[in-house]
Amino acid sequence: MTKPTGGAKGPDELRRQIEQTRSALGNTVEELAGKADVKGRALARAADLRDKAGAMTVQLRSSAAQAGHAVQDRAAHAGPGPVRTVVQAGMRHPRPVLMAGAAAGVVAVGVLRWRHVHGHH
């Protein structure tokens, strides 16, 4: 009986090849299982988006506060009475202004994400 070329040269070599094949197969199964875990991937993506939205909210709050102070300063120095009244009301009740800014930021992120997913760059 002849040996096939490129095959195992003995029982030890055959065992080594079997072990390599098992290891490679195990790695492939793990990769496929990871790709098939749609729920896990979705949860990870949701957590990532939540983190980004939180960071954007902090940034928007800071920007809104800076803009509010700048507008208030301008209104106090040169603005007419009605503008000054509106700015002062916004400064007395900053939560609705910040919420509107955060909502606008979330909408902007959503639109950008949708455009990216649907290929509208």
Helices and strands as residue ranges (DSSP letters): H 11-36, H 38-78, H 81-92, H 94-117
